C-alpha cells in the first residue's frame, strides 16, 4: 500500500524530495526495547528495535536492517550513500560505516519522519485505514482493542487548512473531520473486518454528528487509499443496508491527515474515563 496521499508536506519532503529533518527534533532518537520501525510511505517493516542505538547524531540510528527492506544508492556527489525503502523508494536517510558505534560497525542514519514505530517484533507488512465516526477519543478507545491493530493516531482530515488545531476545527469552518488513523497487520485483521467493527461501534445512520456531538466535524466517513479499499467499503455498506441498517457514511478519496495535539492521543487511556457517545452493537453475523 502506498500511503503518500495521506502524508503531510513535512513527511513528503523527506520521502519524496530527499529532505533532512533538523537534528534532535525527531521522535526516535532514544533506544526502544522491542518492536519494529516501518516505512512511513508504504508500511513495510524496515528495522527491528534490537538494531536501534543512540549515536548522539540527532537522528535515529540502526546497525542492521530487515532482509530486503532497504537499498543503498550512491549520492550524485559520490561522498555519501543514500538509504531508500526497497518497496516504495522513499528516502530514509544515509548509511555510514567505520564509525565503531557498535560491533557491526554500520550506522543507518534515518529521518524519524520517514519511519513509524509499532510494538510488534515480527510484522513484515502493514496496512492503514483512516476512519471518522464522531469524537475521535471514542473511536480510538474501541479500535485499539481489536486484535491486529498495531497503532492508532487521532487527527483531522478533509479540510482546507494546513496544520489545523482543535480550536480551529471546532469552529466548523475548516472542513475537517475528527478521524482515526489505524495501522494494522493484514495477516491478523482484514480491512473488511476492520470496517465491520467500525460500523458496529457507532451509528452510521446519524446525519448531523455522532450521539450528542453535533456538527460537520463529527460525521461518519471512510477515507480510502485506493480502489480496492473503496470497493470493500461499498460492499460492507451494501451488507448493512441489506440488514436494514440505514447508512449516511460518506466515502472520500484520501487527503492529508493532520495528527491531533498530544493531549488528544490515547485520551481515555490517559484519563481512565470511558466513551460517552460510542458503544459496540453486533450488526454483522
C-alpha positions in Angstrom: 0.0 0.0 0.0 1.3 3.5 -0.9 0.2 5.8 1.8 1.7 9.0 0.3 -1.7 10.6 -0.3 -2.3 11.0 3.5 1.1 12.4 4.4 1.8 15.9 5.5 4.1 18.2 3.5 6.9 17.7 6.1 6.9 13.9 5.7 6.6 14.2 1.9 9.6 16.5 1.9 11.7 13.7 3.4 10.4 10.7 1.4 10.0 12.3 -2.0 12.2 15.3 -2.0 15.1 13.6 -0.1 15.0 16.3 2.6 16.5 16.1 6.1 14.8 17.0 9.3 16.5 19.2 11.9 18.8 17.1 14.2 17.5 16.3 17.7 14.0 17.3 16.6 12.9 13.7 16.0 10.8 11.2 17.9 13.0 8.1 17.8 16.5 9.3 19.0 16.3 7.1 22.1 16.6 3.3 22.3 13.4 1.2 22.1 13.4 -2.2 23.7 11.1 -4.3 21.5 9.1 -3.5 18.3 9.5 -2.7 14.6 10.2 0.5 12.6 8.0 0.8 9.5 8.4 2.8 6.3 6.0 5.8 6.7 5.4 5.8 3.0 4.3 2.2 2.4 4.0 0.4 5.8 6.7 -2.2 5.2 9.0 -3.2 8.1 12.5 -1.8 7.9 14.3 -2.2 11.2 13.7 -4.2 14.4 14.1 -2.4 17.7 17.1 -4.5 18.8 19.1 -2.9 16.0 18.4 0.6 17.2 21.0 2.5 19.2 21.8 6.1 20.3 24.7 7.5 18.3 24.4 11.1 19.5 24.0 12.4 15.9 20.5 13.7 16.4 18.7 11.1 14.2 17.6 7.5 14.8 20.4 5.1 14.2 20.3 1.4 13.4 23.2 -1.1 12.9 21.1 -3.7 10.9 18.1 -3.9 8.7 15.4 -6.5 7.9 16.4 -8.6 4.9 15.5 -7.0 1.6 13.9 -4.0 3.3 16.2 -1.2 2.2 18.5 -0.4 -0.7 21.6 1.7 -1.0 22.3 4.2 -3.8 25.5 6.4 -4.1 24.8 10.1 -3.9 25.4 12.0 -7.1 28.5 13.7 -5.5 29.9 10.3 -4.6 30.5 11.3 -1.0 27.6 9.5 0.8 25.4 6.5 0.3 21.6 7.2 0.3 19.3 4.8 2.1 15.9 4.0 0.5 12.9 1.9 1.2 13.2 -1.1 -1.1 9.4 -1.2 -1.6 8.4 2.4 -2.3 11.8 4.0 -2.9 11.1 6.5 -0.2 14.2 8.4 1.0 15.1 7.3 4.6 18.5 8.9 5.2 22.1 7.8 4.7 24.3 4.8 5.7 27.8 5.1 7.2 30.5 2.6 8.1 33.7 2.6 10.0 32.5 4.6 13.0 32.7 1.8 15.6 29.5 2.7 17.4 28.6 -1.0 17.6 30.3 -4.3 16.8 28.5 -4.3 13.4 30.3 -1.1 12.6 27.5 0.3 10.5 25.0 3.2 11.1 21.8 3.7 9.2 21.1 7.3 9.9 17.4 7.7 9.4 14.9 10.6 9.5 12.3 9.9 12.1 9.6 11.4 9.9 10.3 8.6 7.3 9.6 5.8 9.8 6.9 4.7 12.3 7.3 2.5 15.4 4.9 -0.3 16.4 5.2 -2.6 19.4 5.4 -5.8 17.4 8.6 -7.8 16.8 7.6 -9.9 13.8 5.4 -7.9 11.5 6.7 -7.5 7.9 4.0 -5.5 6.2 1.2 -3.3 7.5 -1.9 -1.6 6.0 -3.6 1.6 7.0 -7.2 2.9 7.3 -8.4 6.3 8.2 -12.0 6.4 9.6 -14.3 9.1 11.0 -17.2 8.3 13.4 -17.7 11.2 15.7 -15.4 12.1 18.6 -12.1 10.5 17.9 -11.5 9.7 21.5 -14.2 7.0 21.5 -13.3 5.6 18.0 -9.7 5.1 19.2 -10.8 3.6 22.5 -12.7 0.8 20.7 -10.4 0.2 17.7 -7.3 -0.1 19.9 -8.8 -3.2 21.4 -9.2 -5.0 18.1 -6.7 -7.9 17.5 -4.4 -7.0 14.7 -4.4 -3.2 15.3 -0.8 -2.2 15.9 -1.1 1.6 16.3 -3.7 4.3 16.3 -3.5 8.1 16.0 -6.3 10.6 16.2 -6.3 13.7 13.9 -8.0 15.8 11.4 -8.7 15.2 7.7 -10.8 16.5 4.8 -10.4 20.2 5.3 -8.8 23.2 3.7 -6.5 24.5 6.4 -3.0 23.1 6.9 -1.8 22.2 10.4 -5.3 22.7 11.9 -5.7 23.0 15.6 -8.5 21.5 17.7 -9.9 25.0 18.3 -9.9 25.8 14.5 -11.7 22.5 13.7 -14.3 23.3 16.5 -15.3 26.5 14.6 -16.8 24.2 12.0 -15.2 26.4 9.3 -12.2 24.4 8.2 -14.0 21.4 6.7 -12.1 18.9 8.7 -13.5 15.7 10.4 -12.2 14.2 13.6 -10.7 10.9 12.4 -8.6 8.0 13.5 -5.6 6.6 11.6 -5.3 2.8 12.1 -2.1 0.8 11.4 -3.0 -2.9 11.3 -1.5 -6.3 10.4 -3.4 -7.7 7.4 -2.4 -11.3 8.3 -4.4 -10.9 11.5 -7.1 -8.4 10.6 -8.6 -7.7 7.2 -9.7 -4.3 6.0 -13.2 -5.7 5.7 -13.3 -7.0 9.3 -12.0 -3.6 10.4 -14.7 -1.8 8.6 -17.4 -4.1 10.0 -16.2 -3.4 13.6 -16.1 0.3 12.7 -19.7 0.3 11.8 -20.6 -1.6 15.0 -19.1 1.0 17.3 -21.1 4.0 16.0 -24.4 4.9 14.4 -23.8 5.3 10.7 -27.3 6.5 10.1 -26.9 9.7 12.1 -26.5 12.6 9.6 -25.7 15.6 12.0 -22.9 14.2 14.1 -22.5 11.3 16.5 -24.5 10.9 19.6 -24.6 14.2 21.5 -21.7 15.6 19.5 -23.2 17.6 16.6 -21.5 19.3 13.7 -19.7 18.6 10.5 -16.5 17.5 12.2 -18.3 14.6 13.8 -19.8 13.0 10.7 -19.3 9.4 9.7 -16.9 8.9 6.8 -14.3 6.5 5.3 -11.3 7.8 3.5 -9.9 5.3 1.0 -6.3 5.0 -0.3 -7.2 3.0 -3.4 -10.0 1.5 -5.4 -9.7 -1.8 -3.5 -10.4 0.0 -0.2 -13.3 1.9 -1.8 -14.9 -1.3 -3.2 -14.6 -3.1 0.1 -16.2 -0.1 1.9 -19.0 -0.1 -0.7 -19.6 -3.9 -0.2 -19.7 -3.6 3.6 -22.2 -0.7 3.3 -24.3 -2.8 1.0 -24.3 -5.6 3.5 -25.5 -3.2 6.2 -28.3 -1.9 4.0 -29.4 -5.4 3.3 -29.6 -5.9 7.1 -32.0 -2.9 7.3 -29.5 -0.5 8.7 -29.6 3.0 7.2 -26.2 4.3 6.3 -25.2 8.0 5.9 -21.5 7.3 5.9 -19.6 9.1 3.2 -16.7 7.8 1.2 -13.9 10.2 0.3 -10.6 9.8 -1.6 -7.7 10.1 0.8 -6.2 13.5 1.7 -3.7 14.8 4.1 -4.1 13.5 7.7 -3.0 16.0 10.3 -2.2 14.4 13.7 -4.1 16.0 16.6 -2.4 17.6 19.6 -0.6 15.3 22.0 -3.2 15.6 24.8 -5.8 14.1 22.4 -3.8 10.9 21.7 -4.9 7.9 23.8 -7.2 10.2 25.7 -9.3 7.6 27.5 -6.2 5.5 28.4 -4.6 8.6 30.0 -7.8 9.7 31.9 -9.2 6.4 32.8 -12.6 7.5 31.5 -14.9 5.7 29.1 -16.6 6.8 25.9 -19.9 8.7 26.2 -21.1 8.6 22.6 -19.8 5.2 21.3 -20.8 1.7 22.2 -20.4 -1.7 20.5 -23.5 -3.3 19.0 -23.4 -6.5 17.0 -24.7 -5.9 13.5 -23.0 -8.5 11.2 -23.5 -12.2 11.5 
